[in-house]
């Protein structure tokens, strides 16, 4: 009578467990008891073998039916007493958790030689006006395209690639290490699954050649500095007939002589005279749409004051909204005065009072009070 533990108990599931529950239980236990996660622990090796053996039987419908009817005795004949645990089936079940244990997987054993082409990057500088209006640009880039001589196969015309004898076209080979099996990229074909004995002379067997291509790029209104535009399938051609990569256009905005951009808003600084700031007035400024607008300033305007002009900024990308334009005035102090001008300003200073310069008068009053309070201490 067999002394082996019940397979269902080994995995911690009931006899009615479906395939998804079996697989979930196996993954959880295999990750817990894997020897690589328990170095030097002989118990973990034994436990891991039991878990794998139980899963190998229960995941197979025929084996499970035999086990449910005859128990362990169903596998004790013709297998040397070793159970169903560590042949080709082990590699199959182990691959189920390979990605979870080591962060690998997803591309195992596909072969076929078809590799996706690389993505390409193209840096383009545009003006602020072009970002405002949008444009269609023509660019020329050197890019790998499918070789016409061999139609991308990499083999000389009249010949075909042959299946790799080392991996049988799988692109992966298995290697036994102790009680488990690992997969790795086939060294003979570098994972392609095919070998080219007579390469195409035009592309040296790569299946692609470099050509200069002209592409049309649509730049929408409102793009910002750093915007990325993807052109699907316009990257490098795939190796030996594989799918092409993508082309990414990275946009940068050239500095503008008048405007500074902040999102969808535009900012500009306009110097005005001391007289204009004191008396008030108006002036014209350009707008990004190649027009112009008037800005009216009230009397007594201080340096640094901003005036908002609604909806004269940049369009918001993929939206009907538009930003605003802000005009900041900077009062310019007169320079290179004539003698007459100096006399007039001196006379103006004598006639000035706290009412004409309330901020300055208030400040110096506070300074006087401050020094007076210190003298009395």
C-alpha positions in Angstrom: 0.0 0.0 0.0 1.4 3.4 -1.0 2.6 5.7 1.8 2.4 8.8 -0.4 0.3 11.7 0.7 -2.9 12.3 -1.1 -2.4 14.6 -4.1 -5.4 16.7 -3.2 -4.1 17.2 0.4 -0.6 18.1 -1.0 -2.1 21.0 -3.0 -4.6 21.9 -0.3 -7.6 21.6 -2.6 -10.8 19.5 -2.5 -11.6 16.8 -5.0 -14.0 19.0 -6.9 -11.4 21.7 -7.6 -11.4 23.0 -11.2 -8.3 23.7 -13.3 -8.0 27.4 -12.2 -8.0 26.4 -8.5 -5.5 23.7 -9.1 -3.2 26.1 -10.9 -3.5 28.8 -8.3 -2.8 26.4 -5.5 0.2 25.0 -7.3 1.7 28.5 -8.0 1.3 29.6 -4.4 3.0 26.5 -3.0 5.7 26.2 -5.7 6.8 29.8 -5.0 6.8 29.1 -1.3 8.8 25.9 -1.4 11.1 26.5 -4.4 14.7 25.5 -3.4 16.1 28.8 -4.8 14.0 30.6 -2.2 15.0 28.1 0.5 18.8 27.6 0.0 20.3 24.7 2.0 16.9 23.4 3.1 16.5 19.8 2.0 12.9 19.7 3.2 12.0 22.3 0.6 13.3 20.1 -2.2 11.2 17.2 -1.1 8.2 19.3 -0.6 8.6 21.0 -4.0 8.8 17.6 -5.7 5.6 16.4 -4.0 3.8 19.6 -5.1 4.9 19.3 -8.7 4.1 15.6 -8.8 0.6 16.2 -7.5 0.0 19.0 -10.0 1.2 17.0 -12.9 -1.3 14.3 -12.2 -4.3 16.4 -11.3 -4.0 18.9 -14.1 -4.3 16.1 -16.7 -7.8 14.9 -17.1 -6.9 11.2 -17.9 -4.3 11.0 -15.1 -6.7 12.6 -12.6 -9.5 10.1 -13.5 -7.1 7.2 -13.0 -5.9 8.6 -9.7 -9.4 9.2 -8.5 -10.2 5.5 -9.2 -7.0 3.7 -8.3 -5.0 6.2 -6.2 -1.2 6.1 -6.3 -1.4 2.5 -7.6 -2.4 3.8 -11.0 1.2 5.1 -11.5 3.3 2.5 -9.8 3.6 0.2 -12.8 5.9 0.9 -15.7 7.4 4.0 -14.2 10.1 2.6 -11.9 8.3 3.7 -8.8 9.3 7.2 -9.5 5.8 8.6 -10.1 4.9 11.0 -12.8 6.9 13.9 -11.5 10.1 14.9 -13.4 10.0 14.1 -17.0 8.9 16.5 -19.8 5.8 17.2 -17.8 7.8 18.9 -15.1 9.2 21.4 -17.5 5.6 22.2 -18.6 4.3 22.7 -15.1 7.4 24.6 -14.0 7.0 27.0 -16.9 3.6 27.9 -15.6 5.2 29.6 -12.6 8.5 30.6 -14.2 7.4 34.1 -14.8 6.2 34.5 -11.2 9.4 33.2 -9.7 12.0 35.0 -11.9 10.1 37.8 -13.7 10.5 36.1 -17.1 8.3 34.6 -19.7 5.9 35.8 -22.4 8.1 35.1 -25.4 9.3 31.6 -24.8 9.7 29.2 -27.7 8.1 31.2 -30.4 10.9 31.2 -32.9 10.1 31.8 -36.5 12.8 34.5 -37.0 10.3 37.4 -37.2 11.5 40.2 -34.9 9.8 43.5 -34.5 11.7 46.5 -35.8 13.1 49.1 -33.4 11.3 52.3 -32.6 12.8 55.6 -33.8 13.0 59.1 -32.4 13.0 62.3 -34.3 13.5 65.7 -32.7 11.7 68.6 -34.3 11.8 72.3 -33.3 8.9 74.5 -34.2 8.0 78.1 -33.5 5.3 79.4 -31.1 3.3 80.6 -34.1 3.4 77.1 -35.6 2.3 75.6 -32.3 -0.6 78.1 -32.3 -1.7 77.5 -35.9 -0.7 73.8 -36.3 1.1 72.6 -39.4 1.9 69.7 -41.7 5.6 69.2 -41.8 7.7 67.1 -44.2 10.7 65.3 -42.7 13.4 63.1 -44.1 14.8 60.3 -42.1 17.2 57.4 -42.7 15.3 54.2 -41.8 15.6 50.5 -42.3 13.1 49.1 -44.8 12.3 45.6 -46.0 14.9 44.3 -48.5 13.2 44.0 -51.9 15.7 41.5 -53.1 14.7 38.8 -50.6 11.3 40.2 -49.6 12.6 40.4 -46.0 13.5 36.8 -45.5 17.3 37.4 -45.4 17.9 34.4 -47.7 19.3 34.8 -51.2 16.7 34.8 -54.0 15.7 31.3 -54.9 16.5 29.9 -51.4 14.7 29.8 -48.1 15.7 29.9 -44.4 15.9 26.4 -42.9 14.6 25.3 -39.5 17.3 25.4 -36.8 18.5 21.9 -36.1 19.5 22.7 -32.6 16.0 23.9 -31.3 13.8 22.4 -34.0 12.5 25.9 -34.8 11.3 26.7 -31.3 13.9 29.4 -30.7 14.5 28.0 -27.2 16.4 25.0 -25.8 16.0 23.2 -22.5 18.7 22.4 -20.2 18.4 20.0 -17.2 19.9 21.3 -13.9 19.5 18.9 -11.1 15.8 18.1 -10.6 14.4 20.9 -12.8 14.7 22.1 -16.3 15.4 25.6 -17.5 14.8 27.2 -20.9 17.1 29.6 -22.6 17.5 31.3 -26.0 18.9 28.9 -28.6 22.5 29.8 -29.2 22.4 28.4 -32.8 19.8 30.7 -34.2 19.7 33.4 -31.4 16.0 32.6 -30.8 14.8 33.0 -34.4 14.1 29.4 -35.0 15.6 29.5 -38.5 19.1 29.4 -40.0 20.1 31.1 -43.3 22.8 29.1 -45.1 22.9 31.4 -48.2 22.3 35.0 -47.1 20.9 37.7 -49.4 23.9 39.8 -50.8 21.8 43.0 -50.8 21.1 43.0 -47.0 23.7 40.5 -45.7 20.9 38.3 -44.4 19.2 40.8 -42.2 16.2 41.1 -44.4 16.3 45.0 -44.4 18.3 47.8 -45.9 18.7 51.5 -45.0 16.8 54.1 -47.2 16.0 57.8 -46.9 12.3 58.3 -46.4 10.1 61.4 -46.6 7.2 61.4 -44.2 4.4 63.9 -43.6 3.8 64.8 -39.9 0.6 66.5 -38.8 1.2 68.9 -35.9 -2.1 69.8 -34.2 -2.9 73.2 -32.7 -1.9 73.8 -29.1 1.1 71.4 -28.9 3.5 72.2 -26.0 7.2 71.8 -25.5 7.9 68.1 -25.1 4.8 66.9 -26.9 5.3 63.4 -28.5 3.6 62.4 -31.7 3.6 58.6 -32.6 3.6 57.4 -36.2 2.7 53.8 -36.0 4.6 51.4 -38.2 7.0 54.1 -39.5 10.0 52.9 -37.5 12.6 50.4 -38.6 11.5 47.4 -40.6 11.3 44.1 -38.6 14.1 41.5 -39.0 13.3 38.9 -41.7 9.8 40.1 -42.4 8.8 41.0 -38.8 6.5 43.9 -38.1 8.0 47.4 -38.2 8.5 49.6 -35.1 7.1 53.1 -34.6 8.4 56.6 -35.1 8.1 59.1 -32.3 8.3 62.8 -33.1 9.5 64.9 -30.0 8.6 68.5 -30.3 10.4 71.5 -28.8 9.4 75.1 -29.0 11.9 77.8 -30.1 12.2 80.8 -27.8 9.9 83.7 -28.9 11.2 87.3 -29.0 8.0 88.7 -27.4 6.0 86.0 -25.7 6.6 83.6 -22.9 4.3 80.6 -22.6 2.7 79.2 -19.5 0.4 76.3 -20.4 -2.3 77.9 -22.6 -1.5 81.4 -21.4 0.9 83.9 -23.0 2.9 86.6 -21.1 4.7 89.6 -22.3 6.4 92.6 -20.7 6.0 96.1 -22.0 8.1 99.1 -20.8 6.2 102.4 -20.4 7.3 105.9 -19.5 7.0 107.4 -16.0 4.6 110.0 -17.4 2.4 107.4 -19.1 2.2 105.5 -15.8 1.3 108.6 -13.9 -1.2 110.1 -16.3 -2.6 106.9 -17.9 -3.0 106.1 -21.6 -3.0 103.3 -24.0 -0.7 101.4 -26.3 -0.9 98.6 -28.8 0.7 95.1 -28.5 0.9 92.3 -31.0 -1.0 89.1 -30.5 0.0 85.5 -31.4 -2.6 85.3 -34.2 -0.6 88.0 -36.1 -3.0 90.7 -35.0 -2.8 93.5 -32.5 -4.8 94.8 -29.5 -5.0 97.9 -27.4 -4.1 98.0 -23.7 -5.5 100.9 -21.6 -3.8 101.7 -18.4 -5.3 104.0 -15.7 -3.5 106.9 -14.2 -1.2 106.0 -11.3 -0.3 102.5 -12.7 2.5 100.9 -10.8 5.4 99.0 -12.3 4.7 95.2 -12.5 1.0 95.5 -12.9 -0.6 92.9 -15.2 -3.5 93.4 -17.6 -5.5 90.4 -18.8 -6.7 90.1 -22.4 -9.1 87.2 -22.6 -8.9 84.5 -25.2 -5.7 85.8 -26.8 -3.5 82.9 -25.6 -2.8 79.5 -27.1 -5.4 76.9 -28.0 -5.7 73.9 -25.7 -4.6 70.7 -27.4 -7.6 68.7 -28.6 -10.0 71.2 -27.1 -12.0 74.2 -28.1 -10.7 76.2 -25.2 -8.2 79.0 -25.5 -5.9 80.6 -23.0 -5.5 84.3 -22.1 -2.8 86.8 -22.8 -1.2 88.8 -19.9 0.6 92.1 -20.4 2.9 93.3 -17.6 3.9 96.9 -17.6 7.3 98.0 -16.4 7.8 101.7 -15.6 11.1 102.8 -17.0 13.1 105.4 -15.0 14.3 108.3 -17.3 18.0 108.3 -18.2 20.4 110.8 -19.8 18.3 113.8 -18.7 19.0 117.3 -19.9 19.6 120.1 -17.4 16.1 121.4 -18.1 14.5 118.0 -17.5 16.5 117.7 -14.2 15.2 121.1 -13.0 11.6 120.2 -13.9 11.8 116.9 -12.0 13.4 118.7 -9.0 10.6 121.2 -9.1 8.0 118.3 -9.3 9.6 116.7 -6.3 9.2 119.9 -4.2 5.6 120.1 -5.2 4.9 116.4 -4.4 3.3 115.3 -1.2 2.2 112.1 0.4 -0.9 112.1 -1.7 1.0 111.7 -5.0 3.2 108.9 -3.7 1.3 107.3 -0.9 3.3 104.1 -0.8 6.6 105.8 -0.4 5.2 108.3 2.1 3.8 105.5 4.2 7.1 103.5 4.1 9.3 106.4 5.2 6.8 107.2 8.0 7.2 103.7 9.3 11.0 104.0 9.0 10.9 107.3 11.0 8.7 105.8 13.7 11.0 102.8 13.9 14.1 104.8 14.5 12.3 107.0 16.9 11.2 104.1 19.0 14.8 102.7 19.2 16.1 106.2 20.4 13.7 106.1 23.3 14.7 102.7 24.5 
